[in-house]
Amino acid sequence: MSRRPSQDAPLPADMLEALVADLEPVTPLRSREGLFLTALLLAWLLLLVVLGLAPGHDLAAGVLEPMFILRSGTLLLLGGAAAAAAVATARPGIGDGAGGVRHGWLAALAMAGLFPLAALASSIADPAAARAAILRPSAIECLGVSLTLALGVAGVLVFWLRRGAPVSLERAGWVVGIAAGALGGFAFSLRCPYTEVAYIGTWFTLVVAIAAVAGRLAVPRLIRW
């Protein structure tokens, strides 16, 4: 009666050589390269926004507004943290700790959440003023242009993730969407002259929220192995 070969028995040398012959060197992904691509695209989007400013738009005056600094700084911080988390997701095992890069975006998201809360408080304190601020004619432009710019950011991040091996596809979808919405809103904020907290807390929050949901629904299908 013949004995079956043990499962722990070493593979024949010719089989090992055949397996090794099929291997090809793979260039490891470097997170800084993904972040550089995202930053490069963001710079290009900012240039498009600046070139598209209407005549008479006083960009310098807007930049000096304290609320402009808070709005743009919050969007940039949130977008940057979420983009770093998305880029890190392409390399399983990177930044898995509670304080790692994959979770830092949650703190930025919590900070950004103060804007809709402030908008709600403003609406309660002065409903007429808040309504007038929210219903400005350019509100739809803010939403539409910001989401259009967000598509570019999402495209770069999806391209990067497709080169890697993301494990948590759902989390990747959330962070890509949040990063895209926040950075798209940041780019558009250069041409937005309105600094009322009710306006910011409503429309820029909608930009990030819509992009986040769209990312969760679409990105996992695009980066699935």
MDAnalysis code that builds the backbone (N, CA, C; Angstrom):
import MDAnalysis as mda
import numpy as np

u = mda.Universe.empty(675, n_residues=225, atom_resindex=np.repeat(np.arange(225), 3), trajectory=True)
u.add_TopologyAttr("name", ["N", "CA", "C"] * 225)
u.add_TopologyAttr("resid", np.arange(1, 226))
u.add_TopologyAttr("resname", ["MET", "SER", "ARG", "ARG", "PRO", "SER", "GLN", "ASP", "ALA", "PRO", "LEU", "PRO", "ALA", "ASP", "MET", "LEU", "GLU", "ALA", "LEU", "VAL", "ALA", "ASP", "LEU", "GLU", "PRO", "VAL", "THR", "PRO", "LEU", "ARG", "SER", "ARG", "GLU", "GLY", "LEU", "PHE", "LEU", "THR", "ALA", "LEU", "LEU", "LEU", "ALA", "TRP", "LEU", "LEU", "LEU", "LEU", "VAL", "VAL", "LEU", "GLY", "LEU", "ALA", "PRO", "GLY", "HIS", "ASP", "LEU", "ALA", "ALA", "GLY", "VAL", "LEU", "GLU", "PRO", "MET", "PHE", "ILE", "LEU", "ARG", "SER", "GLY", "THR", "LEU", "LEU", "LEU", "LEU", "GLY", "GLY", "ALA", "ALA", "ALA", "ALA", "ALA", "ALA", "VAL", "ALA", "THR", "ALA", "ARG", "PRO", "GLY", "ILE", "GLY", "ASP", "GLY", "ALA", "GLY", "GLY", "VAL", "ARG", "HIS", "GLY", "TRP", "LEU", "ALA", "ALA", "LEU", "ALA", "MET", "ALA", "GLY", "LEU", "PHE", "PRO", "LEU", "ALA", "ALA", "LEU", "ALA", "SER", "SER", "ILE", "ALA", "ASP", "PRO", "ALA", "ALA", "ALA", "ARG", "ALA", "ALA", "ILE", "LEU", "ARG", "PRO", "SER", "ALA", "ILE", "GLU", "CYS", "LEU", "GLY", "VAL", "SER", "LEU", "THR", "LEU", "ALA", "LEU", "GLY", "VAL", "ALA", "GLY", "VAL", "LEU", "VAL", "PHE", "TRP", "LEU", "ARG", "ARG", "GLY", "ALA", "PRO", "VAL", "SER", "LEU", "GLU", "ARG", "ALA", "GLY", "TRP", "VAL", "VAL", "GLY", "ILE", "ALA", "ALA", "GLY", "ALA", "LEU", "GLY", "GLY", "PHE", "ALA", "PHE", "SER", "LEU", "ARG", "CYS", "PRO", "TYR", "THR", "GLU", "VAL", "ALA", "TYR", "ILE", "GLY", "THR", "TRP", "PHE", "THR", "LEU", "VAL", "VAL", "ALA", "ILE", "ALA", "ALA", "VAL", "ALA", "GLY", "ARG", "LEU", "ALA", "VAL", "PRO", "ARG", "LEU", "ILE", "ARG", "TRP"])
u.atoms.positions = np.array([
    [0.859, -1.193, 0.000],
    [0.000, 0.000, 0.000],
    [0.890, 1.237, 0.000],
    [0.723, 2.116, -0.965],
    [1.585, 3.304, -1.069],
    [1.174, 4.347, -0.052],
    [2.194, 5.036, 0.440],
    [1.956, 6.095, 1.418],
    [1.717, 7.420, 0.694],
    [0.787, 8.195, 1.219],
    [0.523, 9.514, 0.671],
    [1.609, 10.467, 1.139],
    [2.100, 11.354, 0.277],
    [3.151, 12.276, 0.701],
    [2.645, 13.200, 1.796],
    [3.509, 13.464, 2.723],
    [3.153, 14.353, 3.835],
    [2.905, 15.765, 3.332],
    [1.923, 16.450, 3.973],
    [1.623, 17.828, 3.588],
    [2.785, 18.759, 3.914],
    [3.646, 18.354, 4.855],
    [4.777, 19.187, 5.252],
    [6.020, 18.878, 4.441],
    [5.930, 17.956, 3.509],
    [7.099, 17.588, 2.726],
    [7.507, 18.747, 1.833],
    [8.812, 18.989, 1.657],
    [9.257, 20.113, 0.816],
    [8.890, 19.913, -0.637],
    [8.673, 20.998, -1.341],
    [8.342, 20.924, -2.756],
    [9.582, 20.515, -3.549],
    [9.397, 19.812, -4.650],
    [10.527, 19.456, -5.494],
    [11.271, 20.694, -5.978],
    [12.572, 20.535, -6.191],
    [13.403, 21.675, -6.585],
    [12.953, 22.266, -7.914],
    [12.548, 21.406, -8.869],
    [12.131, 21.932, -10.169],
    [10.849, 22.738, -10.069],
    [9.943, 22.337, -9.144],
    [8.716, 23.103, -8.941],
    [9.022, 24.466, -8.337],
    [9.939, 24.516, -7.361],
    [10.333, 25.783, -6.751],
    [10.958, 26.708, -7.780],
    [11.805, 26.163, -8.638],
    [12.444, 26.979, -9.661],
    [11.410, 27.558, -10.629],
    [10.383, 26.737, -10.951],
    [9.335, 27.223, -11.857],
    [8.537, 28.356, -11.215],
    [8.253, 28.223, -9.916],
    [7.517, 29.277, -9.216],
    [8.327, 30.560, -9.152],
    [9.629, 30.422, -8.848],
    [10.485, 31.599, -8.743],
    [10.638, 32.276, -10.097],
    [10.664, 31.492, -11.162],
    [10.846, 32.053, -12.501],
    [9.677, 32.939, -12.909],
    [8.510, 32.661, -12.360],
    [7.322, 33.451, -12.710],
    [7.227, 34.750, -11.932],
    [8.070, 34.934, -10.917],
    [7.991, 36.135, -10.094],
    [8.580, 37.326, -10.831],
    [7.960, 38.480, -10.629],
    [8.458, 39.726, -11.207],
    [8.634, 40.745, -10.095],
    [9.713, 41.526, -10.160],
    [9.923, 42.532, -9.114],
    [8.826, 43.591, -9.144],
    [8.365, 43.977, -7.982],
    [7.308, 44.991, -7.856],
    [7.849, 46.180, -7.085],
    [7.677, 47.352, -7.671],
    [8.129, 48.565, -6.995],
    [7.187, 48.872, -5.838],
    [7.704, 48.981, -4.616],
    [6.822, 49.231, -3.471],
    [6.188, 50.618, -3.544],
    [4.945, 50.707, -3.089],
    [4.263, 51.993, -3.048],
    [4.833, 52.847, -1.924],
    [5.029, 54.089, -2.207],
    [5.496, 55.031, -1.198],
    [4.403, 56.064, -0.975],
    [3.971, 56.195, 0.273],
    [2.839, 57.074, 0.573],
    [3.114, 58.507, 0.157],
    [4.361, 58.942, 0.288],
    [4.665, 60.330, -0.059],
    [4.419, 60.613, -1.538],
    [4.555, 59.576, -2.380],
    [4.282, 59.773, -3.800],
    [2.791, 59.992, -4.039],
    [1.958, 59.233, -3.347],
    [0.518, 59.436, -3.464],
    [0.090, 60.803, -2.969],
    [0.685, 61.247, -1.857],
    [0.369, 62.573, -1.327],
    [0.861, 63.665, -2.268],
    [2.007, 63.422, -2.895],
    [2.534, 64.411, -3.841],
    [1.599, 64.555, -5.040],
    [1.097, 63.433, -5.557],
    [0.156, 63.494, -6.674],
    [-1.105, 64.263, -6.288],
    [-1.597, 64.011, -5.069],
    [-2.796, 64.717, -4.602],
    [-2.528, 66.205, -4.462],
    [-1.373, 66.560, -3.892],
    [-1.026, 67.974, -3.724],
    [-0.839, 68.658, -5.071],
    [-0.260, 67.934, -6.027],
    [-0.056, 68.506, -7.362],
    [-1.392, 68.803, -8.027],
    [-2.327, 67.877, -7.914],
    [-3.644, 68.113, -8.496],
    [-4.350, 69.269, -7.799],
    [-4.233, 69.326, -6.471],
    [-4.874, 70.411, -5.723],
    [-4.318, 71.763, -6.170],
    [-3.007, 71.845, -6.376],
    [-2.410, 73.093, -6.845],
    [-2.970, 73.478, -8.214],
    [-3.169, 72.484, -9.075],
    [-3.731, 72.740, -10.395],
    [-5.175, 73.230, -10.279],
    [-5.949, 72.634, -9.377],
    [-7.329, 73.067, -9.172],
    [-7.379, 74.492, -8.636],
    [-6.484, 74.807, -7.718],
    [-6.432, 76.166, -7.180],
    [-6.110, 77.167, -8.281],
    [-5.210, 76.772, -9.170],
    [-4.868, 77.659, -10.287],
    [-6.080, 77.880, -11.184],
    [-6.836, 76.821, -11.455],
    [-8.042, 76.960, -12.269],
    [-9.046, 77.904, -11.614],
    [-9.192, 77.765, -10.289],
    [-10.145, 78.625, -9.577],
    [-9.697, 80.076, -9.640],
    [-8.414, 80.322, -9.422],
    [-7.903, 81.696, -9.446],
    [-8.051, 82.300, -10.841],
    [-7.743, 81.522, -11.871],
    [-7.874, 82.028, -13.240],
    [-9.329, 82.266, -13.618],
    [-10.234, 81.558, -12.956],
    [-11.649, 81.701, -13.273],
    [-12.380, 82.725, -12.430],
    [-11.651, 83.469, -11.601],
    [-12.297, 84.476, -10.759],
    [-12.912, 85.570, -11.617],
    [-14.086, 86.020, -11.186],
    [-14.771, 87.084, -11.909],
    [-13.999, 88.391, -11.763],
    [-14.033, 89.258, -12.779],
    [-13.372, 90.560, -12.666],
    [-13.879, 91.326, -11.451],
    [-12.977, 91.928, -10.743],
    [-13.360, 92.695, -9.568],
    [-13.371, 91.898, -8.287],
    [-13.152, 90.585, -8.371],
    [-13.116, 89.756, -7.165],
    [-11.850, 90.073, -6.390],
    [-12.013, 90.560, -5.175],
    [-10.874, 90.953, -4.343],
    [-10.428, 89.751, -3.517],
    [-9.562, 88.940, -4.107],
    [-9.106, 87.737, -3.433],
    [-8.309, 88.070, -2.174],
    [-7.467, 89.098, -2.253],
    [-6.630, 89.463, -1.105],
    [-7.489, 89.859, 0.099],
    [-8.566, 90.600, -0.165],
    [-9.439, 91.018, 0.937],
    [-10.118, 89.821, 1.570],
    [-10.509, 88.849, 0.739],
    [-11.163, 87.673, 1.281],
    [-10.237, 86.822, 2.123],
    [-8.984, 86.708, 1.695],
    [-8.023, 85.900, 2.431],
    [-7.779, 86.459, 3.830],
    [-7.936, 87.761, 3.990],
    [-7.683, 88.385, 5.289],
    [-8.868, 88.268, 6.238],
    [-10.004, 87.770, 5.755],
    [-11.164, 87.601, 6.617],
    [-10.913, 86.457, 7.609],
    [-11.121, 86.687, 8.910],
    [-10.887, 85.607, 9.882],
    [-11.706, 84.350, 9.591],
    [-12.975, 84.516, 9.199],
    [-13.802, 83.350, 8.924],
    [-13.334, 82.616, 7.669],
    [-12.763, 83.359, 6.709],
    [-12.194, 82.713, 5.535],
    [-11.041, 81.799, 5.948],
    [-10.214, 82.285, 6.858],
    [-9.075, 81.490, 7.327],
    [-9.569, 80.241, 8.055],
    [-10.591, 80.390, 8.903],
    [-11.136, 79.241, 9.622],
    [-11.774, 78.235, 8.660],
    [-12.548, 78.742, 7.715],
    [-13.227, 77.861, 6.760],
    [-12.220, 77.107, 5.898],
    [-11.314, 77.839, 5.270],
    [-10.354, 77.218, 4.373],
    [-9.380, 76.320, 5.128],
    [-8.952, 76.776, 6.305],
    [-8.026, 75.969, 7.093],
    [-8.643, 74.660, 7.544],
    [-9.899, 74.709, 7.944],
    [-10.579, 73.485, 8.377],
    [-10.746, 72.509, 7.217],
    [-11.162, 73.018, 6.057],
    [-11.332, 72.158, 4.885],
    [-10.001, 71.551, 4.446],
    [-8.943, 72.360, 4.473],
    [-7.636, 71.858, 4.065],
    [-7.126, 70.804, 5.047],
    [-7.311, 71.060, 6.332],
    [-6.865, 70.093, 7.339],
    [-7.629, 68.780, 7.215],
    [-8.950, 68.867, 7.076],
    [-9.760, 67.665, 6.928],
    [-9.402, 66.918, 5.646],
    [-9.305, 67.652, 4.547],
    [-8.975, 67.015, 3.273],
    [-7.594, 66.382, 3.286],
    [-6.623, 67.072, 3.874],
    [-5.276, 66.519, 3.929],
    [-5.199, 65.269, 4.788],
    [-5.869, 65.297, 5.953],
    [-5.850, 64.133, 6.842],
    [-6.553, 62.943, 6.203],
    [-7.687, 63.187, 5.555],
    [-8.415, 62.089, 4.908],
    [-7.647, 61.562, 3.699],
    [-6.978, 62.455, 2.958],
    [-6.178, 62.004, 1.816],
    [-5.007, 61.150, 2.285],
    [-4.370, 61.544, 3.390],
    [-3.272, 60.744, 3.934],
    [-3.764, 59.372, 4.359],
    [-4.971, 59.321, 4.937],
    [-5.541, 58.034, 5.329],
    [-5.856, 57.183, 4.106],
    [-6.366, 57.817, 3.046],
    [-6.686, 57.073, 1.825],
    [-5.419, 56.516, 1.183],
    [-4.379, 57.333, 1.119],
    [-3.120, 56.881, 0.525],
    [-2.529, 55.734, 1.345],
    [-2.597, 55.837, 2.668],
    [-2.055, 54.779, 3.527],
    [-2.843, 53.484, 3.389],
    [-4.123, 53.578, 3.048],
    [-4.952, 52.389, 2.908],
    [-4.457, 51.476, 1.792],
    [-3.727, 52.037, 0.834],
    [-3.202, 51.216, -0.264],
    [-2.144, 50.244, 0.213],
    [-1.597, 50.478, 1.421],
    [-0.560, 49.596, 1.969],
    [-1.076, 49.006, 3.274],
    [-1.632, 47.819, 3.259],
    [-2.158, 47.200, 4.488],
    [-1.097, 47.126, 5.566],
    [-1.513, 47.462, 6.798],
    [-0.589, 47.397, 7.924],
    [0.054, 48.712, 8.255],
    [-0.110, 49.744, 7.380],
    [0.488, 51.041, 7.649],
    [-0.494, 51.899, 8.433],
    [-0.049, 52.391, 9.572],
    [-0.880, 53.315, 10.334],
    [-2.097, 52.706, 10.953],
    [-2.018, 51.434, 11.401],
    [-3.197, 50.785, 11.962],
    [-3.452, 51.162, 13.407],
    [-2.487, 51.750, 14.077],
    [-2.679, 52.091, 15.480],
    [-3.734, 53.147, 15.672],
    [-4.218, 53.258, 16.927],
    [-5.300, 54.216, 17.206],
    [-4.877, 55.631, 16.891],
    [-3.582, 55.913, 17.051],
    [-3.116, 57.270, 16.749],
    [-2.463, 57.362, 15.398],
    [-2.603, 56.319, 14.571],
    [-1.938, 56.269, 13.280],
    [-2.593, 57.187, 12.274],
    [-1.942, 57.230, 11.099],
    [-2.401, 58.134, 10.063],
    [-3.802, 57.771, 9.585],
    [-4.186, 56.500, 9.689],
    [-5.496, 56.102, 9.196],
    [-6.631, 56.602, 10.071],
    [-6.320, 57.062, 11.276],
    [-7.384, 57.496, 12.181],
    [-7.303, 58.988, 12.504],
    [-6.247, 59.651, 12.068],
    [-6.118, 61.075, 12.366],
    [-7.215, 61.913, 11.733],
    [-7.777, 61.435, 10.625],
    [-8.818, 62.208, 9.947],
    [-10.086, 62.314, 10.794],
    [-10.269, 61.388, 11.729],
    [-11.461, 61.449, 12.568],
    [-11.452, 62.687, 13.456],
    [-10.269, 63.060, 13.957],
    [-10.162, 64.268, 14.776],
    [-10.464, 65.502, 13.938],
    [-9.950, 65.528, 12.693],
    [-10.228, 66.653, 11.807],
    [-11.711, 66.716, 11.456],
    [-12.333, 65.550, 11.283],
    [-13.763, 65.519, 10.988],
    [-14.576, 66.043, 12.164],
    [-14.163, 65.688, 13.376],
    [-14.862, 66.182, 14.564],
    [-14.758, 67.700, 14.661],
    [-13.576, 68.231, 14.345],
    [-13.407, 69.683, 14.379],
    [-14.270, 70.359, 13.312],
    [-14.287, 69.771, 12.107],
    [-15.102, 70.340, 11.040],
    [-16.586, 70.288, 11.386],
    [-16.968, 69.320, 12.217],
    [-18.371, 69.212, 12.626],
    [-18.862, 70.374, 13.459],
    [-17.936, 71.201, 13.935],
    [-18.358, 72.386, 14.688],
    [-19.066, 73.404, 13.794],
    [-18.752, 73.407, 12.505],
    [-19.388, 74.367, 11.602],
    [-20.889, 74.125, 11.453],
    [-21.352, 72.908, 11.172],
    [-22.812, 72.723, 11.115],
    [-23.484, 72.960, 12.459],
    [-22.792, 72.646, 13.549],
    [-23.372, 72.935, 14.864],
    [-23.512, 74.440, 15.067],
    [-22.478, 75.185, 14.655],
    [-22.550, 76.650, 14.760],
    [-23.629, 77.213, 13.850],
    [-23.802, 76.594, 12.666],
    [-24.859, 77.043, 11.755],
    [-26.234, 76.813, 12.374],
    [-26.397, 75.694, 13.052],
    [-27.667, 75.414, 13.721],
    [-27.926, 76.421, 14.832],
    [-26.891, 76.720, 15.607],
    [-27.043, 77.711, 16.678],
    [-27.379, 79.081, 16.106],
    [-26.756, 79.421, 14.980],
    [-27.039, 80.703, 14.334],
    [-28.482, 80.772, 13.854],
    [-28.981, 79.658, 13.330],
    [-30.361, 79.633, 12.846],
    [-31.359, 79.782, 13.986],
    [-31.019, 79.252, 15.129],
    [-31.906, 79.375, 16.291],
    [-31.867, 80.794, 16.851],
    [-30.657, 81.383, 16.872],
    [-30.505, 82.717, 17.454],
    [-31.126, 83.792, 16.573],
    [-30.947, 83.688, 15.264],
    [-31.464, 84.702, 14.344],
    [-31.931, 84.006, 13.063],
    [-33.134, 83.448, 13.065],
    [-33.603, 82.670, 11.917],
    [-33.619, 83.452, 10.611],
    [-34.024, 84.717, 10.648],
    [-34.123, 85.499, 9.410],
    [-32.753, 85.709, 8.780],
    [-31.788, 86.095, 9.590],
    [-30.436, 86.325, 9.065],
    [-29.820, 85.025, 8.549],
    [-30.037, 83.941, 9.269],
    [-29.484, 82.664, 8.843],
    [-30.119, 82.212, 7.537],
    [-31.432, 82.394, 7.408],
    [-32.119, 82.000, 6.177],
    [-31.603, 82.812, 4.994],
    [-31.406, 84.110, 5.206],
    [-30.901, 84.964, 4.132],
    [-29.493, 84.542, 3.710],
    [-28.686, 84.135, 4.677],
    [-27.323, 83.706, 4.366],
    [-27.313, 82.385, 3.616],
    [-28.168, 81.464, 4.026],
    [-28.193, 80.137, 3.401],
    [-28.737, 80.198, 1.984],
    [-29.729, 81.054, 1.739],
    [-30.405, 81.099, 0.441],
    [-29.792, 82.108, -0.515],
    [-28.505, 82.333, -0.420],
    [-27.841, 83.233, -1.361],
    [-27.852, 82.624, -2.759],
    [-27.902, 83.490, -3.803],
    [-27.998, 82.965, -5.183],
    [-26.837, 82.062, -5.585],
    [-25.666, 82.269, -5.008],
    [-24.495, 81.493, -5.426],
    [-24.375, 80.154, -4.698],
    [-25.369, 79.801, -3.874],
    [-25.258, 78.578, -3.080],
    [-25.146, 77.334, -3.958],
    [-25.942, 77.260, -5.019],
    [-25.899, 76.098, -5.902],
    [-24.567, 76.043, -6.643],
    [-24.033, 77.207, -6.973],
    [-22.715, 77.239, -7.613],
    [-21.656, 76.669, -6.671],
    [-21.744, 77.046, -5.411],
    [-20.812, 76.524, -4.408],
    [-20.868, 75.004, -4.383],
    [-22.069, 74.483, -4.350],
    [-22.243, 73.034, -4.277],
    [-21.751, 72.349, -5.550],
    [-22.183, 72.860, -6.708],
    [-21.850, 72.216, -7.967],
    [-20.375, 72.273, -8.315],
    [-19.773, 73.457, -8.180],
    [-18.360, 73.602, -8.542],
    [-17.483, 72.824, -7.569],
    [-17.793, 72.882, -6.295],
    [-16.995, 72.152, -5.303],
    [-17.019, 70.654, -5.572],
    [-18.196, 70.112, -5.895],
    [-18.292, 68.680, -6.182],
    [-17.591, 68.322, -7.487],
    [-17.619, 69.229, -8.454],
    [-16.895, 68.984, -9.704],
    [-15.394, 68.921, -9.461],
    [-14.893, 69.854, -8.661],
    [-13.472, 69.831, -8.307],
    [-13.133, 68.586, -7.497],
    [-14.088, 68.147, -6.677],
    [-13.861, 66.953, -5.860],
    [-13.653, 65.711, -6.719],
    [-14.288, 65.677, -7.886],
    [-14.128, 64.525, -8.774],
    [-12.664, 64.331, -9.177],
    [-11.969, 65.442, -9.406],
    [-10.562, 65.346, -9.769],
    [-9.732, 64.741, -8.654],
    [-9.974, 65.188, -7.417],
    [-9.247, 64.651, -6.266],
    [-9.545, 63.167, -6.100],
    [-10.821, 62.818, -6.200],
    [-11.205, 61.416, -6.064],
    [-10.548, 60.556, -7.137],
    [-10.442, 61.074, -8.357],
    [-9.816, 60.323, -9.433],
    [-8.365, 59.978, -9.131],
    [-7.618, 60.932, -8.597],
    [-6.210, 60.684, -8.253],
    [-6.105, 59.640, -7.151],
    [-6.941, 59.752, -6.120],
    [-6.874, 58.810, -4.999],
    [-7.298, 57.402, -5.433],
    [-8.310, 57.308, -6.274],
    [-8.727, 55.998, -6.775],
    [-7.611, 55.381, -7.620],
    [-6.972, 56.184, -8.444],
    [-5.841, 55.702, -9.238],
    [-4.748, 55.138, -8.331],
    [-4.478, 55.834, -7.233],
    [-3.442, 55.367, -6.313],
    [-3.855, 54.062, -5.621],
    [-5.089, 53.995, -5.181],
    [-5.553, 52.801, -4.480],
    [-5.575, 51.580, -5.399],
    [-5.846, 51.777, -6.662],
    [-5.856, 50.660, -7.604],
    [-4.462, 50.077, -7.810],
    [-3.445, 50.863, -7.494],
    [-2.067, 50.364, -7.588],
    [-1.674, 49.551, -6.368],
    [-2.427, 49.690, -5.271],
    [-2.081, 49.026, -4.034],
    [-2.970, 47.836, -3.745],
    [-3.092, 47.548, -2.458],
    [-3.897, 46.390, -2.037],
    [-4.739, 46.765, -0.826],
    [-5.700, 47.685, -1.013],
    [-6.542, 48.062, 0.127],
    [-7.369, 46.892, 0.629],
    [-7.453, 46.765, 1.934],
    [-8.196, 45.663, 2.551],
    [-9.604, 46.101, 2.913],
    [-9.714, 47.218, 3.610],
    [-11.030, 47.722, 4.023],
    [-11.567, 48.639, 2.933],
    [-12.320, 48.075, 2.007],
    [-12.810, 48.859, 0.875],
    [-13.814, 49.919, 1.313],
    [-14.626, 49.586, 2.314],
    [-15.624, 50.546, 2.774],
    [-14.960, 51.769, 3.396],
    [-13.960, 51.532, 4.250],
    [-13.252, 52.661, 4.854],
    [-12.538, 53.484, 3.794],
    [-11.966, 52.807, 2.801],
    [-11.318, 53.525, 1.712],
    [-12.314, 54.432, 0.995],
    [-13.531, 53.938, 0.785],
    [-14.550, 54.750, 0.139],
    [-14.900, 55.993, 0.932],
    [-15.046, 55.834, 2.253],
    [-15.360, 56.985, 3.102],
    [-14.256, 58.033, 3.048],
    [-13.004, 57.606, 3.254],
    [-11.920, 58.596, 3.349],
    [-11.642, 59.252, 2.003],
    [-11.784, 58.503, 0.904],
    [-11.617, 59.117, -0.412],
    [-12.690, 60.175, -0.641],
    [-13.937, 59.848, -0.299],
    [-15.019, 60.813, -0.483],
    [-14.854, 62.049, 0.380],
    [-14.475, 61.860, 1.625],
    [-14.292, 63.001, 2.525],
    [-13.133, 63.866, 2.060],
    [-12.032, 63.211, 1.672],
    [-10.875, 63.971, 1.182],
    [-11.234, 64.773, -0.064],
    [-11.939, 64.128, -0.981],
    [-12.305, 64.801, -2.226],
    [-13.241, 65.975, -1.957],
    [-14.260, 65.761, -1.120],
    [-15.194, 66.842, -0.827],
    [-14.533, 68.005, -0.113],
    [-13.691, 67.703, 0.862],
    [-13.043, 68.771, 1.629],
    [-12.059, 69.559, 0.766],
    [-11.257, 68.865, -0.034],
    [-10.280, 69.568, -0.869],
    [-10.962, 70.292, -2.030],
    [-12.034, 69.706, -2.561],
    [-12.792, 70.419, -3.587],
    [-13.423, 71.685, -3.024],
    [-13.977, 71.588, -1.804],
    [-14.526, 72.768, -1.154],
    [-13.461, 73.794, -0.834],
    [-12.279, 73.321, -0.435],
    [-11.175, 74.242, -0.150],
    [-10.778, 75.020, -1.403],
    [-10.694, 74.322, -2.537],
    [-10.327, 75.008, -3.779],
    [-11.372, 76.067, -4.144],
    [-12.647, 75.701, -4.026],
    [-13.692, 76.670, -4.366],
    [-13.752, 77.820, -3.368],
    [-13.318, 77.592, -2.133],
    [-13.424, 78.632, -1.104],
    [-12.661, 79.890, -1.477],
    [-11.696, 79.786, -2.390],
    [-10.950, 80.975, -2.806],
    [-11.851, 81.986, -3.504],
    [-12.910, 81.508, -4.153],
    [-13.788, 82.425, -4.883],
    [-15.112, 82.659, -4.169],
    [-15.259, 82.096, -2.973],
    [-16.510, 82.274, -2.227],
    [-16.389, 83.482, -1.302],
    [-17.169, 84.546, -1.525],
    [-17.039, 85.759, -0.714],
    [-17.865, 85.740, 0.569],
    [-18.661, 84.692, 0.782],
    [-19.588, 84.689, 1.910],
    [-18.952, 83.979, 3.106],
    [-18.989, 84.650, 4.236],
    [-18.327, 84.110, 5.426],
    [-19.285, 83.919, 6.597],
    [-20.594, 84.005, 6.343],
    [-21.547, 83.749, 7.421],
    [-21.468, 82.274, 7.831],
    [-21.509, 82.035, 9.112],
    [-21.363, 80.663, 9.600],
    [-22.528, 79.797, 9.148],
    [-23.712, 80.383, 8.976],
    [-24.860, 79.607, 8.502],
    [-24.632, 79.125, 7.079],
    [-24.049, 79.971, 6.235],
    [-23.756, 79.603, 4.848],
    [-22.688, 78.511, 4.810],
    [-21.600, 78.719, 5.532],
    [-20.492, 77.757, 5.537],
    [-20.942, 76.421, 6.112],
    [-21.611, 76.490, 7.247],
    [-22.023, 75.266, 7.918],
    [-23.055, 74.467, 7.156],
    [-23.769, 75.122, 6.227],
    [-24.767, 74.411, 5.418],
    [-24.172, 73.866, 4.133],
    [-23.628, 74.754, 3.297],
    [-23.253, 74.344, 1.951],
    [-21.930, 73.596, 1.889],
    [-20.936, 74.027, 2.638],
    [-19.665, 73.296, 2.606],
    [-19.791, 71.956, 3.332],
    [-20.674, 71.901, 4.329],
    [-20.939, 70.614, 4.966],
    [-21.623, 69.671, 3.992],
    [-22.552, 70.194, 3.191],
    [-23.221, 69.371, 2.184],
    [-22.233, 68.840, 1.149],
    [-21.278, 69.673, 0.767],
    [-20.260, 69.230, -0.197],
    [-19.526, 67.997, 0.332],
    [-19.039, 68.086, 1.565],
    [-18.277, 66.980, 2.150],
    [-19.184, 65.762, 2.344],
    [-20.411, 65.983, 2.815],
    [-21.320, 64.869, 3.075],
    [-21.690, 64.133, 1.789],
    [-22.030, 64.873, 0.732],
    [-22.402, 64.243, -0.538],
    [-21.216, 63.483, -1.117],
    [-20.038, 64.088, -1.071],
    [-18.845, 63.419, -1.595],
    [-18.521, 62.164, -0.788],
    [-18.711, 62.224, 0.532],
    [-18.423, 61.065, 1.377],
    [-19.341, 59.901, 1.039],
    [-20.632, 60.164, 0.895],
    [-21.586, 59.106, 0.558],
    [-21.300, 58.561, -0.846],
    [-21.010, 59.445, -1.796],
    [-20.692, 58.997, -3.146],
    [-19.433, 58.130, -3.147],
    [-18.435, 58.533, -2.336],
    [-17.223, 57.743, -2.244],
    [-17.476, 56.361, -1.664],
    [-18.290, 56.316, -0.630],
    [-18.610, 55.027, -0.009],
    [-19.313, 54.102, -0.993],
    [-20.163, 54.644, -1.845],
    [-20.922, 53.817, -2.778],
    [-20.107, 53.421, -4.004],
    [-19.273, 54.325, -4.504],
    [-18.605, 54.094, -5.782],
    [-17.191, 53.543, -5.658],
    [-16.423, 54.042, -4.695],
    [-14.995, 53.695, -4.649],
    [-14.741, 52.207, -4.438],
    [-15.440, 51.512, -3.506],
    [-15.159, 50.085, -3.348],
    [-15.286, 49.291, -4.642],
    [-16.207, 49.651, -5.508],
    [-16.368, 48.944, -6.780],
    [-15.215, 49.217, -7.731],
    [-14.611, 50.404, -7.600],
    [-13.541, 50.783, -8.502],
    [-12.192, 50.229, -8.110],
    [-12.010, 49.904, -6.832],
    [-10.697, 49.448, -6.356],
    [-10.707, 47.982, -5.924],
    [-11.846, 47.319, -6.123],
    [-11.917, 45.910, -5.720],
    [-10.917, 45.096, -6.511],
    [-10.273, 44.135, -5.827],
    [-9.258, 43.301, -6.464],
    [-9.897, 42.467, -7.572],
])
